[in-house]
Amino acid sequence: MRAVVPLGGAAAEPPAGTGEATGVPVAGGRAAARGRTPRRRWRRKDKPFSLIREIPILVVTAVVLALLIKTFFVQAFFIPSGSMQQTIGIGDRVLVDKLTPWFGAEPERGEVVVFRDPGGWLGRKPKSDPPPVIKQLKQGLVYVGLLPSDDEQDLIKRVIGVGGDTVVCCDDTGRITVNGVPLDEPYIYPGDAPSNVPFSVKVPKGRLWVMGDHRGDSSDSRAHQDSPHQGTISEDDVVGRAFTVAWPVSRWKGLPVPSTFEGAGKFANPGNAAAVLSPVPVVMGVAGAVPVILVRRRVRSRPRDQGCQAIPPGT
């Protein structure tokens, strides 16, 4: 074995405890002479896990995140009717904020809300029992939010009056009034009157008077004035506030409270169907799961401190 010879000097003896005397290769050799760090030989088990072995973890993480998002934060709804045109069109998907009601926030005038059928507003669909295997598969997809439930009966309307308000149609100019204040409603479907049905309702506490923006094609509070609560709905039935049209992209827009409702002080007193479609929570769940998997892979692929085997000189 050759020893490293310093320039201009004699050959140096191998240090004690190294070289042939101990049978341990000297760290360095050509790599040390060139100022390079000795190469490490990684064992097979130190390589990152293959993507295939990570897929089950990715799926489980995405499903859990999707369920949490759908339950507590945001849910997507598909609009099959024209009762909210032109604000929300047929086939639009809206995102609904489900988090705010958990903190006790009450719906406000002018907000577009999704609410459960208070009873009798929607006709029940006839049900057909699919084969057992298909039924179980469908229930699984409904549970994770990829399919709407046949049992869910939800509607989407705009809040016109809240508890304590007196809502009347109409004043001398044909406008709806809230506590005597006329509403200018630019969101109403072009050509529609504010209402062709007269009404005068004192909204009970904890309830809401709701109307569709397409007044000529909306079975809303006006159509249920003969109910025990005069067509109002309970705040407890509200699923959440629709805050944006998310799909199609060409109709992407926010759903803010119209300016006619701004300034609660001026009102003196305070305070058709939407089928559930939930791929948005699933997509958000996958988006949240991917970074988790990437971090996990990075941690697992980090080399452990196992020392290194030196490359014998001359190799």
Number of C-alpha atoms within 10 A of each C-alpha: 8 8 13 17 12 9 7 6 7 9 12 10 10 13 9 8 11 13 17 11 10 10 9 12 15 18 18 20 20 16 17 13 12 9 9 11 12 17 12 11 11 13 7 7 8 12 12 15 14 9 11 8 9 14 12 11 14 20 14 14 18 24 21 16 20 29 18 14 19 25 14 14 17 23 25 25 28 19 23 15 20 22 27 25 19 14 19 23 17 14 15 18 28 27 23 22 21 20 18 14 17 11 7 8 9 16 23 21 23 22 21 29 21 24 22 20 18 17 10 9 19 15 9 10 9 6 8 6 7 10 8 9 9 11 12 12 11 16 16 13 14 17 14 18 24 20 17 19 16 13 9 12 20 21 25 30 28 23 19 23 29 29 21 19 25 20 22 20 19 18 12 7 7 14 18 25 21 25 17 15 17 19 16 15 17 11 14 19 21 12 9 13 16 21 17 13 12 10 15 16 20 19 22 19 13 16 21 27 27 24 24 27 26 26 24 18 16 20 18 23 23 22 14 15 15 10 12 8 17 19 21 26 24 17 18 13 14 22 20 26 26 26 19 20 23 18 16 12 10 8 15 14 15 14 18 12 16 14 12 14 18 12 9 12 8 13 18 14 14 14 17 21 24 23 22 22 21 24 19 21 26 22 16 17 24 21 14 16 21 16 12 16 17 13 11 14 16 13 11 14 14 11 12 9 6 7 8 12 13 18 18 17 18 10 6
